[in-house]
Amino acid sequence: MDLPGPRWKKGKDGKDFSALAAANPMSVIVAELKASFISSKPVAVLSGPGGGAILGVEPEQAVILNRAAFGHTVEIAAAQKHWFQLSPEEVFYLCHVLNCIRVESHDKKQMSDKQLWNHFRSMSESFPEMYKAYSHLRLKNWVVRSGLQYGADFVSYRHHPALVHSEFAVVVVPEGAAFGNRCGRMEVWSDLLCALRASGSVAKTLLVLTISSGSCELSSPDCLEQLVVHERTITRWIPQQCREQRSEASRDEANREELISKKESVEFNLWGVILGFSVLSSLLVYKLKFRQ
């Protein structure tokens, strides 16, 4: 079964945004963000329990941060800076992979990558596998947002959400002793069926990312290099569609055979005419000779 593909949004002129996205690849936008942030390294302050961090940036930096689709804007009265609420995965990606922001605790102490990793692990036990899935997709230049409202862990966009609808509903499945009792997701048929129906009802393809840990420890961000991601897209087989496709194929085949039969019949009739004409010509010549 073919995957549905991207569903581009349209501008006021009625044209979709696919050409605009192609002219401004997400990889280039993220590279511009890194170049803009690398010198000043704006500071993100950790927010409350379960949250990520609040990042304050200058107006020109806010534009590129919006274009790269990181975080959500936060309105603060009389604020000179622009503020963004970042998820834990976004904070760690900007800090650890792009290395373009600094993160401070509530008491204004700068946090190292390991301290930040331990903090997010203490907030959410599933942070290691969720971050690995997030970074795996982000490094492939997908825009990744929370999929909570769609019954998934994430949703992924081919480009900025203002230009295109999300294409995949992503479910993260940890696998290995290091993940403990978090393993076992999607092993029950009812769970898989629910995820399929939920993603299908919102026109998204279900993408299952299995994160295999092997024998590594999750106590340090160094484990990220050892975690392996397996991608599986799952679609629901609909018998009616299958029958319709076969019926269409059967009709096409029948029409093709009918055309071949008509062609052969026309060719046979043509040869009959030629043969009849040859016989009449021979008889006429024979009669003329007999009279002479």
ROLO-788934 format. One record per residue (C-alpha): residue in one letter; chain; x, y, z. Coordinates in Angstrom, 3 decimals, always signed. Each point is the difference from the previous one (the first is absolute). Layout:
BEGIN
{rest A | kette A | x X | y Y | z Z} $
...
This chain:
BEGIN
{rest M | kette A | x +0.000 | y +0.000 | z +0.000} $
{rest D | kette A | x +1.428 | y +3.379 | z -1.024} $
{rest L | kette A | x +0.680 | y +2.596 | z +2.694} $
{rest P | kette A | x -2.136 | y +3.159 | z -0.309} $
{rest G | kette A | x +2.938 | y +2.428 | z -0.270} $
{rest P | kette A | x +0.141 | y +3.654 | z +1.088} $
{rest R | kette A | x -3.160 | y +2.127 | z +0.120} $
{rest W | kette A | x +1.197 | y +3.513 | z -0.756} $
{rest K | kette A | x -1.978 | y +2.985 | z +1.204} $
{rest K | kette A | x -0.964 | y +2.743 | z -2.475} $
{rest G | kette A | x +0.580 | y +3.727 | z -0.107} $
{rest K | kette A | x -2.437 | y +2.756 | z -0.911} $
{rest D | kette A | x +0.787 | y -0.507 | z -3.687} $
{rest G | kette A | x -1.232 | y -3.596 | z +0.215} $
{rest K | kette A | x +3.440 | y -1.503 | z -0.606} $
{rest D | kette A | x +1.469 | y -2.423 | z +2.509} $
{rest F | kette A | x +3.216 | y +0.706 | z +1.900} $
{rest S | kette A | x +2.060 | y -2.885 | z -1.412} $
{rest A | kette A | x +2.073 | y +2.316 | z -2.206} $
{rest L | kette A | x +0.651 | y +2.363 | z +2.917} $
{rest A | kette A | x +1.151 | y -2.911 | z +2.166} $
{rest A | kette A | x +2.269 | y -1.331 | z -2.748} $
{rest A | kette A | x +1.624 | y +3.428 | z -0.352} $
{rest N | kette A | x +0.613 | y +0.183 | z +3.768} $
{rest P | kette A | x +1.130 | y -3.442 | z +1.218} $
{rest M | kette A | x -0.299 | y -0.625 | z +3.732} $
{rest S | kette A | x +3.675 | y -1.033 | z +0.130} $
{rest V | kette A | x +1.021 | y +3.475 | z -1.184} $
{rest I | kette A | x -2.331 | y +1.719 | z +2.471} $
{rest V | kette A | x +1.391 | y -1.999 | z +2.933} $
{rest A | kette A | x +3.555 | y +0.803 | z -1.132} $
{rest E | kette A | x -0.921 | y +3.706 | z -0.024} $
{rest L | kette A | x -1.432 | y -0.334 | z +3.510} $
{rest K | kette A | x +3.197 | y -1.581 | z +1.270} $
{rest A | kette A | x +2.143 | y +2.698 | z -1.617} $
{rest S | kette A | x -2.201 | y +2.720 | z +1.497} $
{rest F | kette A | x +0.010 | y -1.453 | z +3.517} $
{rest I | kette A | x +3.532 | y -1.364 | z +0.240} $
{rest S | kette A | x +1.676 | y +3.321 | z +0.891} $
{rest S | kette A | x -2.477 | y +1.296 | z +2.595} $
{rest K | kette A | x -1.313 | y -3.365 | z +1.262} $
{rest P | kette A | x -3.291 | y +1.221 | z +1.478} $
{rest V | kette A | x -0.969 | y -1.358 | z +3.403} $
{rest A | kette A | x -2.876 | y -2.395 | z +0.619} $
{rest V | kette A | x -1.272 | y -0.296 | z +3.582} $
{rest L | kette A | x -1.494 | y -3.275 | z +1.162} $
{rest S | kette A | x -3.737 | y +0.216 | z +0.554} $
{rest G | kette A | x -2.276 | y -1.885 | z +2.407} $
{rest P | kette A | x -0.353 | y -3.777 | z +0.525} $
{rest G | kette A | x -0.609 | y -1.916 | z -3.201} $
{rest G | kette A | x +0.879 | y +3.025 | z -2.129} $
{rest G | kette A | x +3.053 | y +0.868 | z -2.014} $
{rest A | kette A | x +1.352 | y +3.525 | z +0.129} $
{rest I | kette A | x -0.811 | y +3.613 | z -0.840} $
{rest L | kette A | x +2.356 | y +1.557 | z -2.552} $
{rest G | kette A | x +0.356 | y +3.755 | z -0.438} $
{rest V | kette A | x +1.333 | y +1.289 | z -3.340} $
{rest E | kette A | x +0.361 | y +3.241 | z -1.923} $
{rest P | kette A | x -2.642 | y +0.900 | z -2.632} $
{rest E | kette A | x +2.151 | y -1.042 | z -2.973} $
{rest Q | kette A | x +0.813 | y -3.303 | z +1.717} $
{rest A | kette A | x -3.693 | y -0.588 | z +0.676} $
{rest V | kette A | x -0.657 | y +0.091 | z -3.736} $
{rest I | kette A | x +2.509 | y -2.736 | z -0.797} $
{rest L | kette A | x -1.131 | y -2.055 | z +3.014} $
{rest N | kette A | x -3.561 | y +0.154 | z -1.317} $
{rest R | kette A | x +1.129 | y -0.975 | z -3.505} $
{rest A | kette A | x +1.877 | y -2.997 | z +1.395} $
{rest A | kette A | x -3.159 | y -0.995 | z +1.931} $
{rest F | kette A | x +1.516 | y -0.288 | z +3.472} $
{rest G | kette A | x -2.235 | y +0.690 | z +2.985} $
{rest H | kette A | x -3.131 | y +2.107 | z +0.385} $
{rest T | kette A | x -0.121 | y +3.731 | z +0.624} $
{rest V | kette A | x -0.952 | y +1.233 | z +3.462} $
{rest E | kette A | x -1.611 | y +3.407 | z +0.431} $
{rest I | kette A | x +1.530 | y +1.988 | z +2.860} $
{rest A | kette A | x -1.147 | y +3.556 | z +0.599} $
{rest A | kette A | x +2.595 | y +2.767 | z -0.392} $
{rest A | kette A | x +2.699 | y -2.513 | z -0.885} $
{rest Q | kette A | x +2.927 | y +1.275 | z -2.031} $
{rest K | kette A | x +0.888 | y -3.477 | z -1.215} $
{rest H | kette A | x -2.052 | y -2.642 | z -1.783} $
{rest W | kette A | x -0.656 | y -3.078 | z +2.124} $
{rest F | kette A | x -0.459 | y -3.595 | z -1.121} $
{rest Q | kette A | x -1.168 | y -3.037 | z +1.925} $
{rest L | kette A | x +2.191 | y -2.952 | z -0.988} $
{rest S | kette A | x -0.726 | y -3.674 | z +0.640} $
{rest P | kette A | x +2.669 | y -2.107 | z +1.786} $
{rest E | kette A | x +0.957 | y -1.608 | z -3.331} $
{rest E | kette A | x +0.363 | y +3.382 | z -1.698} $
{rest V | kette A | x +2.110 | y +1.383 | z +2.856} $
{rest F | kette A | x +2.410 | y -2.918 | z -0.048} $
{rest Y | kette A | x +0.216 | y +0.000 | z -3.813} $
{rest L | kette A | x +0.852 | y +3.707 | z -0.160} $
{rest C | kette A | x +2.531 | y -0.414 | z +2.799} $
{rest H | kette A | x +1.550 | y -3.393 | z -0.774} $
{rest V | kette A | x -0.206 | y -0.303 | z -3.814} $
{rest L | kette A | x -0.031 | y +3.573 | z -1.283} $
{rest N | kette A | x +1.926 | y +1.346 | z +3.028} $
{rest C | kette A | x -1.560 | y +3.426 | z -0.520} $
{rest I | kette A | x -1.704 | y +0.751 | z +3.338} $
{rest R | kette A | x +0.882 | y -0.066 | z +3.688} $
{rest V | kette A | x -2.283 | y -1.459 | z +2.637} $
{rest E | kette A | x -0.226 | y +1.269 | z +3.559} $
{rest S | kette A | x -1.746 | y -1.407 | z +3.040} $
{rest H | kette A | x -2.402 | y +2.024 | z +2.146} $
{rest D | kette A | x +2.913 | y +1.213 | z +2.136} $
{rest K | kette A | x +1.810 | y +1.362 | z -3.094} $
{rest K | kette A | x +2.623 | y -2.757 | z -0.168} $
{rest Q | kette A | x +1.035 | y -1.104 | z -3.462} $
{rest M | kette A | x -0.678 | y -3.684 | z -0.634} $
{rest S | kette A | x +2.255 | y -2.393 | z -1.867} $
{rest D | kette A | x -1.383 | y -2.548 | z -2.476} $
{rest K | kette A | x +0.189 | y -2.772 | z +2.594} $
{rest Q | kette A | x -1.722 | y +2.100 | z +2.681} $
{rest L | kette A | x -2.708 | y +0.918 | z -2.474} $
{rest W | kette A | x -0.389 | y -3.660 | z -1.001} $
{rest N | kette A | x -0.371 | y -1.074 | z +3.622} $
{rest H | kette A | x -2.496 | y +2.793 | z +0.644} $
{rest F | kette A | x -2.280 | y -1.015 | z -2.869} $
{rest R | kette A | x +0.315 | y -3.674 | z +0.937} $
{rest S | kette A | x -1.125 | y +0.872 | z +3.522} $
{rest M | kette A | x -2.990 | y +1.856 | z -1.450} $
{rest S | kette A | x -0.957 | y -2.826 | z -2.400} $
{rest E | kette A | x +1.221 | y -3.589 | z +0.077} $
{rest S | kette A | x -0.608 | y -0.375 | z -3.739} $
{rest F | kette A | x +2.146 | y +3.019 | z -0.970} $
{rest P | kette A | x +2.936 | y -2.055 | z -1.460} $
{rest E | kette A | x -2.085 | y -1.830 | z -2.607} $
{rest M | kette A | x -2.184 | y +3.027 | z -0.734} $
{rest Y | kette A | x +3.014 | y +2.206 | z -0.578} $
{rest K | kette A | x +1.687 | y -2.621 | z -2.181} $
{rest A | kette A | x -3.118 | y -0.200 | z -2.180} $
{rest Y | kette A | x -0.261 | y +3.799 | z -0.133} $
{rest S | kette A | x +3.641 | y +0.538 | z -0.966} $
{rest H | kette A | x -0.159 | y -2.857 | z -2.533} $
{rest L | kette A | x -2.774 | y +1.777 | z -1.894} $
{rest R | kette A | x +1.419 | y +3.504 | z +0.454} $
{rest L | kette A | x +3.353 | y -1.084 | z -1.422} $
{rest K | kette A | x -1.933 | y -1.129 | z -3.078} $
{rest N | kette A | x -1.369 | y +3.561 | z -0.263} $
{rest W | kette A | x -3.525 | y -0.850 | z +1.113} $
{rest V | kette A | x -1.800 | y +2.489 | z +2.230} $
{rest V | kette A | x -1.111 | y -1.860 | z +3.137} $
{rest R | kette A | x -2.788 | y +1.080 | z +2.319} $
{rest S | kette A | x -1.949 | y -1.594 | z +2.831} $
{rest G | kette A | x -2.547 | y -2.554 | z -1.197} $
{rest L | kette A | x -2.023 | y -0.075 | z +3.204} $
{rest Q | kette A | x -3.183 | y +1.319 | z -1.620} $
{rest Y | kette A | x +0.224 | y -2.760 | z -2.641} $
{rest G | kette A | x +0.579 | y -2.842 | z +2.456} $
{rest A | kette A | x +3.694 | y -0.278 | z -0.969} $
{rest D | kette A | x +3.340 | y +0.996 | z +1.486} $
{rest F | kette A | x +0.904 | y +2.371 | z -2.845} $
{rest V | kette A | x -1.211 | y +1.187 | z -3.371} $
{rest S | kette A | x +2.489 | y +0.800 | z -2.753} $
{rest Y | kette A | x -0.258 | y +2.619 | z -2.722} $
{rest R | kette A | x +1.867 | y +0.132 | z -3.294} $
{rest H | kette A | x +0.528 | y +3.734 | z +0.559} $
{rest H | kette A | x -1.376 | y +2.788 | z +2.193} $
{rest P | kette A | x -3.517 | y -0.743 | z +1.353} $
{rest A | kette A | x -1.224 | y +3.241 | z -1.587} $
{rest L | kette A | x +0.787 | y -1.446 | z -3.436} $
{rest V | kette A | x -0.971 | y -3.651 | z +0.257} $
{rest H | kette A | x -2.122 | y -2.346 | z +2.088} $
{rest S | kette A | x +1.782 | y -2.603 | z +2.129} $
{rest E | kette A | x +0.696 | y -3.194 | z -1.910} $
{rest F | kette A | x +0.768 | y -2.601 | z +2.673} $
{rest A | kette A | x -1.379 | y -0.828 | z +3.419} $
{rest V | kette A | x +3.033 | y -1.335 | z +1.861} $
{rest V | kette A | x -0.111 | y -2.624 | z +2.740} $
{rest V | kette A | x +3.246 | y -0.762 | z +1.867} $
{rest V | kette A | x +0.559 | y -3.604 | z +1.111} $
{rest P | kette A | x +2.984 | y -0.657 | z +2.323} $
{rest E | kette A | x +1.609 | y -3.440 | z -0.229} $
{rest G | kette A | x +2.683 | y -1.385 | z +2.301} $
{rest A | kette A | x +0.770 | y -0.683 | z +3.649} $
{rest A | kette A | x +1.185 | y +3.565 | z +0.611} $
{rest F | kette A | x -3.550 | y +1.319 | z -0.484} $
{rest G | kette A | x -1.446 | y -2.288 | z +2.666} $
{rest N | kette A | x -3.775 | y -0.250 | z +0.187} $
{rest R | kette A | x -0.470 | y +2.646 | z -2.710} $
{rest C | kette A | x +0.460 | y -2.717 | z -2.621} $
{rest G | kette A | x -2.992 | y -1.768 | z -1.479} $
{rest R | kette A | x -1.820 | y +2.843 | z -1.721} $
{rest M | kette A | x -1.970 | y -0.980 | z -3.128} $
{rest E | kette A | x +0.356 | y -3.707 | z +0.763} $
{rest V | kette A | x -3.718 | y -0.343 | z +0.678} $
{rest W | kette A | x -2.141 | y -0.097 | z -3.139} $
{rest S | kette A | x -2.584 | y +2.413 | z +1.450} $
{rest D | kette A | x +2.715 | y +2.643 | z +0.622} $
{rest L | kette A | x +1.187 | y -0.217 | z -3.593} $
{rest L | kette A | x -3.537 | y +0.148 | z -1.360} $
{rest C | kette A | x -0.812 | y +3.064 | z +2.108} $
{rest A | kette A | x +3.141 | y +1.782 | z -1.182} $
{rest L | kette A | x -0.769 | y -0.875 | z -3.637} $
{rest R | kette A | x -3.567 | y +1.246 | z +0.183} $
{rest A | kette A | x +1.005 | y +3.172 | z +1.851} $
{rest S | kette A | x +2.687 | y +0.879 | z -2.559} $
{rest G | kette A | x -2.222 | y -0.923 | z -2.939} $
{rest S | kette A | x -2.863 | y +2.149 | z +1.250} $
{rest V | kette A | x +2.232 | y +3.095 | z -0.160} $
{rest A | kette A | x +1.569 | y -0.890 | z -3.373} $
{rest K | kette A | x +3.394 | y -1.001 | z +1.369} $
{rest T | kette A | x +2.168 | y -3.055 | z -0.524} $
{rest L | kette A | x +0.967 | y -1.894 | z +3.143} $
{rest L | kette A | x +3.786 | y -0.008 | z +0.451} $
{rest V | kette A | x +1.315 | y -2.317 | z +2.706} $
{rest L | kette A | x +3.554 | y +0.752 | z +1.163} $
{rest T | kette A | x +1.484 | y -2.889 | z +1.953} $
{rest I | kette A | x +2.922 | y +1.120 | z +2.182} $
{rest S | kette A | x +2.340 | y -2.891 | z +0.792} $
{rest S | kette A | x +2.361 | y +0.459 | z +2.935} $
{rest G | kette A | x +2.173 | y -3.108 | z -0.108} $
{rest S | kette A | x +2.089 | y -0.042 | z +3.170} $
{rest C | kette A | x +0.599 | y +3.753 | z +0.391} $
{rest E | kette A | x -0.803 | y +2.052 | z +3.094} $
{rest L | kette A | x -2.373 | y +2.949 | z -0.229} $
{rest S | kette A | x +1.681 | y +2.029 | z +2.735} $
{rest S | kette A | x +1.986 | y +2.155 | z -2.423} $
{rest P | kette A | x -0.668 | y +1.641 | z -3.392} $
{rest D | kette A | x +2.879 | y -2.122 | z -1.313} $
{rest C | kette A | x -2.534 | y -2.826 | z -0.334} $
{rest L | kette A | x -1.601 | y +1.806 | z -2.945} $
{rest E | kette A | x +2.714 | y -1.260 | z -2.328} $
{rest Q | kette A | x -0.812 | y -3.589 | z +0.958} $
{rest L | kette A | x -3.776 | y +0.230 | z -0.284} $
{rest V | kette A | x -1.247 | y -1.373 | z -3.320} $
{rest V | kette A | x -3.184 | y +1.214 | z -1.708} $
{rest H | kette A | x -2.114 | y -2.308 | z -2.178} $
{rest E | kette A | x -2.674 | y +1.648 | z -2.141} $
{rest R | kette A | x -3.270 | y -1.702 | z -0.937} $
{rest T | kette A | x -2.963 | y +1.594 | z -1.752} $
{rest I | kette A | x -3.244 | y -1.889 | z +0.583} $
{rest T | kette A | x -3.158 | y +0.368 | z -2.072} $
{rest R | kette A | x -3.380 | y -1.648 | z +0.432} $
{rest W | kette A | x -1.089 | y -2.469 | z -2.689} $
{rest I | kette A | x -3.512 | y +0.846 | z -1.206} $
{rest P | kette A | x -1.579 | y -2.980 | z -1.873} $
{rest Q | kette A | x -2.500 | y +2.205 | z -1.849} $
{rest Q | kette A | x +2.775 | y +2.075 | z -1.516} $
{rest C | kette A | x +1.843 | y -3.165 | z -0.961} $
{rest R | kette A | x -3.079 | y -1.409 | z -1.731} $
{rest E | kette A | x -0.647 | y +3.275 | z -1.782} $
{rest Q | kette A | x +3.574 | y +0.094 | z -1.244} $
{rest R | kette A | x -0.260 | y -3.568 | z -1.224} $
{rest S | kette A | x -3.347 | y +0.728 | z -1.678} $
{rest E | kette A | x +1.517 | y +2.981 | z -1.784} $
{rest A | kette A | x +2.950 | y -2.147 | z -1.049} $
{rest S | kette A | x -2.373 | y -2.710 | z -1.250} $
{rest R | kette A | x -1.996 | y +2.543 | z -1.992} $
{rest D | kette A | x +3.176 | y +1.396 | z -1.512} $
{rest E | kette A | x +1.135 | y -3.489 | z -0.921} $
{rest A | kette A | x -3.401 | y -0.819 | z -1.553} $
{rest N | kette A | x +0.049 | y +3.220 | z -2.031} $
{rest R | kette A | x +3.529 | y -0.756 | z -1.158} $
{rest E | kette A | x -0.995 | y -3.507 | z -1.113} $
{rest E | kette A | x -3.044 | y +1.414 | z -1.812} $
{rest L | kette A | x +2.162 | y +2.485 | z -1.881} $
{rest I | kette A | x +2.452 | y -2.755 | z -0.952} $
{rest S | kette A | x -2.894 | y -2.179 | z -1.202} $
{rest K | kette A | x -1.435 | y +2.834 | z -2.119} $
{rest K | kette A | x +3.409 | y +0.700 | z -1.483} $
{rest E | kette A | x +0.493 | y -3.646 | z -0.902} $
{rest S | kette A | x -3.495 | y -0.089 | z -1.509} $
{rest V | kette A | x +0.714 | y +3.075 | z -2.139} $
{rest E | kette A | x +3.308 | y -1.487 | z -1.144} $
{rest F | kette A | x -1.708 | y -3.300 | z -0.887} $
{rest N | kette A | x -2.720 | y +1.803 | z -2.003} $
{rest L | kette A | x +2.642 | y +2.031 | z -1.815} $
{rest W | kette A | x +1.894 | y -3.126 | z -1.008} $
{rest G | kette A | x -3.308 | y -1.527 | z -1.136} $
{rest V | kette A | x -0.661 | y +2.933 | z -2.280} $
{rest I | kette A | x +3.525 | y -0.162 | z -1.436} $
{rest L | kette A | x -0.269 | y -3.754 | z -0.575} $
{rest G | kette A | x -3.452 | y +0.369 | z -1.634} $
{rest F | kette A | x +1.298 | y +2.734 | z -2.275} $
{rest S | kette A | x +2.947 | y -2.184 | z -1.027} $
{rest V | kette A | x -2.296 | y -2.943 | z -0.854} $
{rest L | kette A | x -2.329 | y +2.201 | z -2.104} $
{rest S | kette A | x +2.962 | y +1.485 | z -1.830} $
{rest S | kette A | x +1.316 | y -3.483 | z -0.800} $
{rest L | kette A | x -3.405 | y -1.139 | z -1.312} $
{rest L | kette A | x -0.324 | y +3.088 | z -2.172} $
{rest V | kette A | x +3.440 | y -0.549 | z -1.547} $
{rest Y | kette A | x -0.846 | y -3.682 | z -0.599} $
{rest K | kette A | x -3.272 | y +0.886 | z -1.808} $
{rest L | kette A | x +1.716 | y +2.528 | z -2.242} $
{rest K | kette A | x +2.620 | y -2.560 | z -1.030} $
{rest F | kette A | x -2.699 | y -2.648 | z -0.641} $
{rest R | kette A | x -1.874 | y +2.367 | z -2.365} $
{rest Q | kette A | x +3.102 | y +0.770 | z -1.982} $
